[in-house]
Amino acid sequence: MKTILWATLTANGNYAQSSPENPPKKEALDDFATQAKAVGNFIVGRRTFEGVQVEGGPSPFADLDIVVLSKSVKEIPGVKVVESPQDALNYLQEKGHRTALLTGGADLHNAFLEQGLVDEVIFNVAPVLEGKGLNLLLDTANYQYKDVQLLDFKSLGGGVVQMHYSVSQK
């Protein structure tokens, strides 16, 4: 199964942290919706999932298989909850998916990267700078240096630039 890590980063390389005062860039959110609908699913960390749940109205992701990775919560209505990256991929594969899309959560991304389960990364770079934020932590003992190859890059509008890479599995 192909696994694509999708993230929005700041211009200085941190995960873009959104808040009511600094909402996520519409162009990046629209791209995520397009990517998720194309593959029919996404995997998200529990804290990120809880942070973006919207009450009321139809969900733009109602027809997608949503998998939440959590070690502390065992059930969330309307989504599949699993305990490990491999459990998430196994579930989606059993559902007939050929590609999995990973979204929010630095811990989620790092768990998949450490286990060598990421085939491609899509980074949307937002035109903002943040003084502090979360990063991909690739300096752990379990993660080796990996080459990436640029597959595509484009402007999404609003100053958001997207870079799409394949990750070497050597």
C-alpha positions as CSV (number, residue, x, y, z in Angstrom):
1,M,0.0,0.0,0.0
2,K,1.3,3.4,-0.9
3,T,1.3,5.9,2.0
4,I,1.4,9.6,1.5
5,L,2.2,12.0,4.3
6,W,0.5,15.4,3.9
7,A,1.3,18.4,6.0
8,T,1.3,22.2,5.9
9,L,4.5,23.8,7.0
10,T,5.5,27.4,7.7
11,A,8.0,29.1,5.6
12,N,10.6,28.5,8.4
13,G,9.9,24.7,8.4
14,N,7.6,24.2,11.4
15,Y,4.2,22.6,11.3
16,A,1.8,25.4,10.7
17,Q,-0.1,25.8,14.0
18,S,-3.6,27.2,13.4
19,S,-5.9,29.1,15.8
20,P,-9.0,31.2,15.5
21,E,-6.6,34.3,15.1
22,N,-4.4,32.4,12.6
23,P,-6.7,30.0,10.7
24,P,-5.2,27.5,8.2
25,K,-4.8,28.7,4.7
26,K,-7.9,27.9,2.6
27,E,-5.7,26.8,-0.3
28,A,-4.0,24.1,1.8
29,L,-7.4,22.9,3.3
30,D,-8.9,22.7,-0.2
31,D,-5.9,20.7,-1.4
32,F,-6.2,18.3,1.6
33,A,-9.9,17.7,0.8
34,T,-9.0,17.0,-2.9
35,Q,-6.2,14.6,-1.9
36,A,-8.4,12.8,0.7
37,K,-11.4,12.4,-1.7
38,A,-9.0,11.1,-4.4
39,V,-7.8,8.2,-2.2
40,G,-11.0,7.8,-0.2
41,N,-9.5,7.9,3.2
42,F,-7.2,9.6,5.7
43,I,-5.3,8.7,8.9
44,V,-5.1,11.2,11.6
45,G,-3.8,11.4,15.2
46,R,-6.4,11.6,18.0
47,R,-5.5,15.1,19.2
48,T,-5.6,16.5,15.7
49,F,-8.9,14.8,15.0
50,E,-10.5,16.1,18.2
51,G,-9.1,19.6,17.4
52,V,-10.7,19.8,14.0
53,Q,-14.1,18.2,14.6
54,V,-16.9,20.5,13.5
55,E,-20.3,20.2,15.1
56,G,-23.4,20.5,12.9
57,G,-23.8,20.5,9.1
58,P,-22.7,17.8,6.7
59,S,-19.1,16.7,6.8
60,P,-17.1,17.1,3.6
61,F,-15.5,13.7,4.5
62,A,-18.7,11.8,5.2
63,D,-18.0,9.2,2.5
64,L,-14.3,8.6,3.4
65,D,-12.8,6.0,5.6
66,I,-11.3,7.9,8.5
67,V,-8.8,6.2,10.8
68,V,-7.7,7.7,14.1
69,L,-4.5,6.5,15.7
70,S,-4.8,6.5,19.5
71,K,-3.3,4.5,22.3
72,S,-5.7,6.0,25.0
73,V,-9.1,6.2,23.3
74,K,-10.6,2.9,22.0
75,E,-13.7,4.2,20.2
76,I,-14.9,7.3,18.4
77,P,-18.3,7.3,16.7
78,G,-18.1,7.3,12.9
79,V,-14.4,6.5,12.6
80,K,-12.1,3.5,13.0
81,V,-9.7,3.8,16.0
82,V,-6.4,1.8,15.9
83,E,-3.3,1.7,18.1
84,S,-0.5,1.5,15.6
85,P,0.5,2.7,12.1
86,Q,0.5,-0.8,10.8
87,D,-3.0,-1.4,12.2
88,A,-4.2,1.7,10.3
89,L,-2.7,0.5,7.0
90,N,-4.0,-3.0,7.5
91,Y,-7.5,-1.7,8.1
92,L,-7.4,0.5,5.0
93,Q,-6.0,-2.4,2.9
94,E,-8.7,-4.7,4.1
95,K,-11.3,-2.0,3.0
96,G,-9.8,-2.2,-0.5
97,H,-7.7,1.0,-0.5
98,R,-4.4,1.1,-2.4
99,T,-3.2,4.4,-1.0
100,A,-3.4,5.9,2.5
101,L,-3.2,9.6,3.2
102,L,-1.6,10.7,6.5
103,T,-2.7,14.0,7.9
104,G,-2.3,16.0,11.1
105,G,-0.2,15.2,14.0
106,A,3.6,15.4,14.4
107,D,3.6,12.3,16.5
108,L,1.6,10.4,13.9
109,H,3.9,11.5,11.1
110,N,7.0,10.6,13.1
111,A,5.6,7.2,14.0
112,F,5.1,6.3,10.3
113,L,8.4,7.8,9.3
114,E,10.3,5.9,12.0
115,Q,8.8,2.6,10.8
116,G,9.6,3.3,7.2
117,L,6.0,3.4,6.2
118,V,6.0,6.6,4.2
119,D,6.3,6.4,0.4
120,E,5.6,10.0,-0.5
121,V,5.4,13.4,1.2
122,I,3.3,16.4,0.2
123,F,4.3,19.6,1.9
124,N,2.3,22.8,1.5
125,V,4.4,25.7,2.6
126,A,2.3,28.5,3.9
127,P,3.5,32.1,3.7
128,V,3.9,32.6,7.5
129,L,6.8,32.5,10.0
130,E,6.3,31.1,13.5
131,G,8.6,31.5,16.4
132,K,8.0,28.1,17.8
133,G,6.2,25.0,16.5
134,L,6.4,21.3,16.0
135,N,8.8,19.6,13.6
136,L,9.3,16.3,11.9
137,L,11.8,14.6,14.2
138,L,14.0,12.6,12.0
139,D,17.0,12.4,14.3
140,T,15.7,9.4,16.3
141,A,17.8,6.3,16.6
142,N,15.4,4.3,14.4
143,Y,15.4,6.7,11.4
144,Q,18.2,6.7,8.9
145,Y,19.1,9.3,6.3
146,K,16.7,9.1,3.3
147,D,16.9,10.6,-0.1
148,V,13.8,12.1,-1.5
149,Q,13.0,12.9,-5.2
150,L,10.9,15.8,-6.3
151,L,7.9,14.5,-8.1
152,D,6.1,17.9,-8.5
153,F,5.8,21.4,-7.2
154,K,3.2,24.0,-7.8
155,S,1.6,27.1,-6.4
156,L,-1.8,26.5,-4.8
157,G,-2.5,30.3,-4.7
158,G,-2.6,32.7,-1.8
159,G,1.2,32.3,-1.4
160,V,1.0,28.5,-0.6
161,V,3.5,26.4,-2.5
162,Q,3.2,22.6,-2.7
163,M,6.2,20.3,-3.0
164,H,5.6,16.6,-3.6
165,Y,8.4,14.1,-3.0
166,S,8.9,10.3,-3.2
167,V,10.8,8.9,-0.2
168,S,13.7,6.5,-0.9
169,Q,13.1,3.1,0.8
170,K,16.8,2.1,0.7
